[in-house]
């Protein structure tokens, strides 16, 4: 019987460890806003909402024709909210498939901002 008690204690310790791990992961989770075809103000609202929920750093990502919309959203947020600064701007080229299966190269941008 003594062995069973030790097993139960170990299980409880394991559950606490998993719970603590989940809490740590949730805190370190990065925040993203993917820019698409919606209006610019929809993305401004998404960025502002994430900052109001406690995000310290947000990554704004866009591809192709949406890149200009991402920059517009960034500029509006910078002018509305004091203390926002651009931490990094990364550009790249991604290869995607067209409807008929051909590869197509598309420009992409990632803008990391922090409060």
VENMO-V780427 format. One record per residue. N is the residue number from 1. PHI is phi in whole degrees, 0 to 359 (* if undefined). PSI is psi as a letter, one per 20 degrees, with the letter a starting at -180 (* if undefined). D_CENTER is the distance of its C-alpha to the mean C-alpha in Angstrom with 2 decimals. Layout:
((N,PHI,PSI,D_CENTER) (N,PHI,PSI,D_CENTER))
This chain:
((1,*,h,49.88) (2,298,h,48.60) (3,293,h,46.38) (4,296,h,44.71) (5,297,g,43.85) (6,296,h,42.17) (7,296,g,40.10) (8,296,g,38.96) (9,297,g,37.98) (10,298,g,35.92) (11,297,g,34.08) (12,297,g,33.30) (13,298,h,32.03) (14,295,g,29.79) (15,297,g,28.31) (16,297,g,27.60) (17,297,g,25.93) (18,297,g,23.59) (19,296,g,22.75) (20,297,h,22.10) (21,296,g,19.85) (22,298,g,17.68) (23,296,g,17.46) (24,294,h,16.46) (25,295,g,13.64) (26,296,h,12.25) (27,289,h,12.49) (28,272,i,10.79) (29,296,p,7.70) (30,287,q,4.59) (31,252,p,2.74) (32,235,q,2.13) (33,231,o,5.91) (34,266,p,8.17) (35,271,p,11.59) (36,228,c,14.62) (37,260,i,18.13) (38,290,r,17.92) (39,290,q,19.34) (40,301,g,17.74) (41,295,h,18.14) (42,296,h,16.03) (43,283,h,12.93) (44,299,g,14.39) (45,298,g,14.72) (46,298,g,11.13) (47,293,g,10.16) (48,297,h,13.25) (49,296,g,12.70) (50,296,h,9.54) (51,295,g,11.71) (52,291,h,14.65) (53,275,j,13.21) (54,108,j,13.01) (55,292,p,9.69) (56,264,h,11.14) (57,217,p,8.56) (58,230,p,5.96) (59,253,p,5.36) (60,259,p,7.50) (61,239,q,8.68) (62,207,q,12.19) (63,228,q,15.31) (64,59,c,18.99) (65,293,i,20.31) (66,280,i,16.99) (67,299,g,16.60) (68,295,h,19.05) (69,294,h,17.29) (70,295,g,14.07) (71,292,h,16.51) (72,300,g,18.35) (73,298,g,15.45) (74,300,g,14.73) (75,296,h,18.47) (76,296,g,18.93) (77,296,g,16.36) (78,298,h,18.06) (79,281,h,21.42) (80,280,h,20.74) (81,247,p,19.10) (82,283,q,20.94) (83,91,j,19.42) (84,272,p,16.32) (85,226,q,16.47) (86,277,p,15.00) (87,273,g,14.27) (88,202,q,14.06) (89,231,p,14.50) (90,242,p,14.50) (91,244,q,16.48) (92,202,r,17.48) (93,237,p,19.50) (94,249,q,18.55) (95,257,p,21.33) (96,237,r,21.28) (97,265,p,24.25) (98,281,r,26.20) (99,299,h,27.94) (100,269,j,31.03) (101,93,j,29.35) (102,281,q,29.52) (103,284,q,26.81) (104,225,p,25.26) (105,267,p,23.41) (106,233,p,20.66) (107,288,q,19.18) (108,222,q,15.44) (109,223,q,13.64) (110,228,p,10.48) (111,245,o,10.84) (112,259,p,9.46) (113,241,q,10.93) (114,223,q,12.12) (115,248,*,14.51))
